[in-house]
Amino acid sequence: MFEKNIKPARSLLIDASREGILRFAIADSLDRDVRNIREMDVRAIPTFTDALTRFAEENSLSLRGMPCVMAVASVTSEDTVAIGRSRWMIARGGLTALFGRPVTIINNVAAQAWALRSGNASIDDLRGAGAFDLSQRGRYIIINVDQGVGCALIDVDEAGQMRVSETEAGHMDFPPQSETELRISQAINGSSRLATWEKMLVLDRHSPAWGEAGPKAMRGERRRFLAAILGRFAVNLVNAYDAWQGVLITGGTTANLLKGVGRAAFDEPFHDRRQFSRLIAPCPAWHVRQKEAVLAGTLQCVTHAQMDGLPVAA
């Protein structure tokens, strides 16, 4: 058993979700914000362990016994975890040996979901009624569109306690609904195979794939086209995961995408559903901007675990 009100320990927070870069911070559960972030270019470093050891030496830090929470752009349920957008694989057993205790590894979009607990996010209404309120019981889904597409579920119970579940919904097959969508999805893969939702949603508006779509994919319509696909994706996930409490959209490209005609296009799929239309039509959606969302989310994991008297472990 772990005692309540334990003294907060200093924890190492790691963002390993960016290509070629590791980002570090040290904080405890009483810290409200992540400060003194350090970046390391790791493109020439052979292994993740080498990078950790170098960071510890450069900062006169002892890793042994130190709680650690790390976010990666990958599936985290296995004993061996691939660090997305890199060549590295890490073994939980190896990290445990290095730190002398288990290390918590979470998906980077799950970290962004946890960061909402900090209260530091800027959240704007996209559709539906009511401001975002994490004290409301139910299930939300957060969708991040950036270098890839990630999704996580947020469950809030009667007591206001929050739980986050990771998904890989962005890797589901994209079902074209028009000849234009079919041509673009095939052009993305360079074959007759269809694309995933992720590949469609991160499609650059200057990609040569648009040339395969014909006159209906004119440059001025591309934002509307992508925003409508994002709306369809959101509606499908709300249905699949019973996320009736609402959808949170975040990511570097989404703010511009969801302006003006993009916002209207995103909204349309919420009105096109026949089944469960009474739940889908009023389903709220918000756009989220968070500073240092991934590291802030790892800090919230530390806070959540230590306030509940739990070990910071996977």
C-alpha positions as CSV (number, residue, x, y, z in Angstrom):
1,M,0.0,0.0,0.0
2,F,1.1,3.6,-0.7
3,E,0.4,6.3,1.9
4,K,-1.6,9.3,1.0
5,N,-0.1,12.8,1.1
6,I,3.4,11.5,0.3
7,K,6.0,14.2,-0.3
8,P,6.2,15.0,-4.0
9,A,9.2,13.6,-5.7
10,R,11.2,15.3,-8.5
11,S,10.3,13.6,-11.7
12,L,11.9,13.5,-15.1
13,L,9.5,14.4,-18.0
14,I,10.5,13.4,-21.5
15,D,8.8,14.3,-24.9
16,A,10.1,11.8,-27.4
17,S,7.4,12.5,-30.0
18,R,9.4,14.7,-32.3
19,E,11.7,13.6,-35.1
20,G,15.4,13.9,-34.2
21,I,14.8,15.7,-30.9
22,L,14.3,14.7,-27.2
23,R,12.9,17.3,-24.9
24,F,13.4,17.1,-21.1
25,A,12.0,18.9,-18.0
26,I,12.2,18.2,-14.3
27,A,9.2,18.9,-12.1
28,D,7.2,17.7,-9.2
29,S,3.4,17.4,-8.6
30,L,3.2,20.9,-7.0
31,D,4.5,22.6,-10.2
32,R,1.7,24.1,-12.2
33,D,3.7,24.7,-15.4
34,V,6.6,23.0,-17.1
35,R,9.7,25.2,-17.0
36,N,13.4,25.0,-17.9
37,I,12.9,22.7,-20.9
38,R,16.0,21.3,-22.4
39,E,16.3,20.0,-26.0
40,M,18.7,17.5,-27.3
41,D,19.5,16.8,-31.0
42,V,19.7,13.0,-31.0
43,R,20.1,12.3,-34.7
44,A,23.7,11.2,-34.2
45,I,23.2,9.4,-30.9
46,P,23.1,5.6,-31.3
47,T,20.6,4.6,-28.7
48,F,18.0,6.1,-26.4
49,T,20.0,4.9,-23.4
50,D,23.0,6.9,-24.7
51,A,20.8,10.0,-25.0
52,L,19.5,9.6,-21.4
53,T,22.9,9.0,-20.0
54,R,24.3,12.1,-21.8
55,F,21.4,14.2,-20.5
56,A,22.0,13.0,-16.9
57,E,25.8,13.7,-17.2
58,E,25.3,17.2,-18.7
59,N,22.9,18.1,-15.9
60,S,24.6,16.4,-13.0
61,L,21.5,14.2,-12.5
62,S,21.2,10.8,-10.9
63,L,18.5,8.8,-12.8
64,R,18.5,6.0,-10.2
65,G,15.3,6.0,-8.2
66,M,13.9,9.0,-10.1
67,P,10.2,8.9,-11.3
68,C,10.0,9.3,-15.1
69,V,7.1,9.9,-17.4
70,M,7.8,9.8,-21.1
71,A,5.5,10.5,-24.1
72,V,6.0,8.9,-27.5
73,A,4.3,9.0,-30.9
74,S,3.6,5.3,-30.8
75,V,1.6,2.4,-29.3
76,T,2.6,2.0,-25.7
77,S,1.0,-1.2,-24.5
78,E,3.8,-3.5,-25.4
79,D,6.9,-4.5,-23.4
80,T,9.0,-3.1,-26.2
81,V,8.0,0.3,-27.4
82,A,8.9,1.9,-30.7
83,I,9.8,5.6,-30.5
84,G,7.8,7.0,-33.4
85,R,9.6,9.0,-36.1
86,S,12.9,7.5,-35.0
87,R,14.9,4.2,-35.4
88,W,14.8,3.5,-31.7
89,M,13.1,0.7,-29.9
90,I,13.1,0.8,-26.1
91,A,12.5,-2.1,-23.7
92,R,10.6,-1.4,-20.5
93,G,12.9,-3.8,-18.6
94,G,15.9,-1.8,-19.7
95,L,14.4,1.4,-18.5
96,T,13.5,-0.2,-15.2
97,A,17.1,-1.3,-14.8
98,L,18.3,2.2,-15.6
99,F,15.9,4.1,-13.3
100,G,15.6,1.4,-10.6
101,R,11.8,1.6,-10.9
102,P,9.2,1.3,-13.7
103,V,8.9,4.2,-16.1
104,T,5.5,5.5,-17.2
105,I,5.2,5.6,-21.0
106,I,2.2,7.3,-22.6
107,N,1.2,8.2,-26.1
108,N,1.8,11.9,-27.0
109,V,-1.9,12.6,-27.8
110,A,-2.9,11.0,-24.4
111,A,-0.4,13.4,-22.9
112,Q,-2.2,16.3,-24.6
113,A,-5.4,15.0,-23.1
114,W,-3.9,15.0,-19.6
115,A,-2.6,18.5,-20.2
116,L,-6.2,19.8,-20.2
117,R,-6.3,19.3,-16.4
118,S,-3.8,22.1,-16.0
119,G,-6.4,24.7,-17.0
120,N,-3.8,26.5,-19.2
121,A,-5.4,25.6,-22.5
122,S,-7.0,28.1,-24.8
123,I,-10.3,26.5,-25.9
124,D,-12.6,27.9,-28.6
125,D,-16.1,26.7,-29.5
126,L,-16.4,25.1,-33.0
127,R,-19.9,23.9,-32.8
128,G,-22.7,23.0,-30.3
129,A,-23.6,24.7,-27.1
130,G,-21.7,25.0,-23.9
131,A,-18.1,25.7,-22.8
132,F,-15.7,22.8,-22.3
133,D,-15.9,21.6,-18.8
134,L,-13.9,18.6,-17.5
135,S,-16.1,18.3,-14.5
136,Q,-19.0,17.1,-16.7
137,R,-19.4,13.3,-16.5
138,G,-19.1,11.4,-19.8
139,R,-16.7,10.6,-22.6
140,Y,-14.8,13.1,-24.8
141,I,-12.4,12.4,-27.7
142,I,-9.4,14.5,-28.6
143,I,-8.0,14.4,-32.1
144,N,-4.5,15.8,-32.9
145,V,-3.6,16.6,-36.5
146,D,0.0,17.5,-37.0
147,Q,2.8,15.3,-38.4
148,G,0.4,12.5,-38.0
149,V,-3.1,12.0,-36.6
150,G,-3.6,10.7,-33.1
151,C,-6.7,10.2,-30.9
152,A,-7.4,9.6,-27.3
153,L,-10.5,9.1,-25.2
154,I,-11.1,11.1,-22.0
155,D,-13.5,9.6,-19.5
156,V,-14.8,11.6,-16.5
157,D,-16.7,9.8,-13.8
158,E,-19.3,10.9,-11.3
159,A,-16.6,12.1,-8.9
160,G,-14.9,14.2,-11.5
161,Q,-12.0,11.7,-11.8
162,M,-10.4,11.6,-15.2
163,R,-9.0,8.6,-17.2
164,V,-7.3,8.7,-20.6
165,S,-7.3,5.8,-23.1
166,E,-5.1,5.7,-26.2
167,T,-6.3,4.8,-29.6
168,E,-4.7,4.4,-33.1
169,A,-7.9,5.4,-34.9
170,G,-5.9,7.5,-37.4
171,H,-4.6,4.3,-39.0
172,M,-8.0,3.0,-40.0
173,D,-8.8,2.8,-43.7
174,F,-10.3,5.9,-45.2
175,P,-13.6,5.2,-47.0
176,P,-13.9,7.5,-50.1
177,Q,-17.3,8.9,-50.7
178,S,-16.7,10.5,-54.1
179,E,-14.6,10.0,-57.2
180,T,-12.4,12.9,-56.1
181,E,-11.7,11.3,-52.7
182,L,-11.0,8.0,-54.4
183,R,-8.5,9.4,-56.8
184,I,-6.6,11.4,-54.1
185,S,-6.5,8.5,-51.7
186,Q,-5.0,6.2,-54.4
187,A,-2.6,8.9,-55.5
188,I,-1.3,9.3,-51.9
189,N,-0.2,5.6,-51.8
190,G,1.0,5.5,-55.4
191,S,-1.0,2.3,-56.0
192,S,-4.6,1.1,-56.1
193,R,-4.5,0.7,-52.3
194,L,-6.6,3.2,-50.3
195,A,-5.1,5.6,-47.8
196,T,-5.7,5.8,-44.1
197,W,-7.6,8.7,-42.4
198,E,-4.2,9.9,-41.2
199,K,-2.7,10.2,-44.7
200,M,-5.8,12.0,-45.9
201,L,-5.8,14.5,-43.0
202,V,-2.1,15.4,-43.2
203,L,-2.2,15.9,-46.9
204,D,-0.3,19.1,-47.8
205,R,-2.4,21.5,-49.8
206,H,0.5,21.7,-52.3
207,S,0.8,17.9,-52.7
208,P,1.0,16.5,-56.3
209,A,-1.8,14.1,-55.2
210,W,-4.3,16.9,-55.8
211,G,-3.4,16.7,-59.5
212,E,-5.0,13.3,-59.7
213,A,-8.3,14.6,-58.5
214,G,-9.3,16.6,-61.5
215,P,-11.0,20.0,-61.6
216,K,-13.1,19.5,-58.5
217,A,-10.0,19.8,-56.3
218,M,-9.1,23.3,-57.3
219,R,-6.7,25.1,-54.9
220,G,-9.4,27.3,-53.3
221,E,-11.5,24.3,-52.3
222,R,-8.7,22.3,-50.6
223,R,-9.2,23.7,-47.1
224,R,-13.0,23.0,-47.3
225,F,-12.2,19.5,-48.6
226,L,-9.9,18.6,-45.8
227,A,-12.1,20.2,-43.1
228,A,-15.0,18.2,-44.2
229,I,-13.0,15.0,-44.0
230,L,-11.9,16.0,-40.5
231,G,-15.6,16.5,-39.6
232,R,-16.5,13.0,-40.9
233,F,-13.6,11.5,-39.0
234,A,-14.8,13.2,-35.8
235,V,-18.4,12.0,-36.3
236,N,-17.2,8.4,-37.0
237,L,-15.1,8.4,-33.8
238,V,-18.0,9.8,-31.7
239,N,-20.1,7.0,-32.9
240,A,-17.5,4.3,-32.6
241,Y,-16.5,5.3,-29.0
242,D,-19.7,6.7,-27.6
243,A,-18.0,10.1,-27.1
244,W,-21.2,12.0,-26.9
245,Q,-19.8,14.6,-24.5
246,G,-17.8,16.2,-27.3
247,V,-14.8,16.4,-29.6
248,L,-11.6,18.4,-29.0
249,I,-9.5,19.2,-32.1
250,T,-5.8,20.3,-31.8
251,G,-2.6,20.3,-33.8
252,G,-0.5,22.7,-35.7
253,T,-2.5,22.9,-38.9
254,T,-6.0,22.9,-37.5
255,A,-6.4,26.5,-36.4
256,N,-6.1,27.7,-40.0
257,L,-8.0,24.8,-41.4
258,L,-11.1,25.4,-39.3
259,K,-11.5,29.1,-40.1
260,G,-14.3,30.4,-42.3
261,V,-15.5,27.9,-44.9
262,G,-13.4,25.3,-43.2
263,R,-15.4,25.6,-40.0
264,A,-18.7,25.3,-42.0
265,A,-17.4,22.2,-43.8
266,F,-16.3,20.6,-40.6
267,D,-19.8,21.1,-39.2
268,E,-21.7,19.6,-42.1
269,P,-21.1,15.9,-41.3
270,F,-22.7,16.4,-37.8
271,H,-26.0,17.1,-39.6
272,D,-25.7,14.4,-42.2
273,R,-26.2,11.4,-39.9
274,R,-29.5,9.6,-39.8
275,Q,-28.8,7.1,-37.1
276,F,-28.3,8.7,-33.7
277,S,-28.9,12.1,-35.2
278,R,-30.4,13.2,-31.9
279,L,-27.0,12.6,-30.2
280,I,-24.7,13.6,-33.1
281,A,-26.3,16.9,-34.2
282,P,-25.9,18.6,-30.8
283,C,-22.5,17.1,-30.1
284,P,-20.1,20.0,-29.2
285,A,-16.7,20.4,-30.6
286,W,-13.9,22.7,-29.5
287,H,-10.5,23.8,-30.9
288,V,-7.7,23.5,-28.4
289,R,-4.3,25.4,-28.2
290,Q,-1.9,24.4,-25.5
291,K,1.6,25.6,-24.8
292,E,4.0,22.7,-24.3
293,A,1.1,20.3,-24.3
294,V,3.0,17.0,-24.4
295,L,5.3,17.9,-21.4
296,A,2.5,19.5,-19.6
297,G,0.5,16.3,-19.9
298,T,3.4,14.2,-18.5
299,L,3.4,16.6,-15.5
300,Q,-0.3,16.0,-15.0
301,C,0.3,12.3,-15.0
302,V,2.8,12.8,-12.1
303,T,0.3,15.0,-10.3
304,H,-2.6,12.6,-10.8
305,A,-0.5,9.6,-9.5
306,Q,1.0,11.4,-6.5
307,M,-2.2,13.0,-5.4
308,D,-3.9,9.6,-5.4
309,G,-1.0,8.1,-3.5
310,L,0.1,5.9,-6.4
311,P,3.5,5.2,-7.8
312,V,4.4,6.9,-11.1
313,A,4.7,3.8,-13.2
314,A,3.3,2.3,-16.3
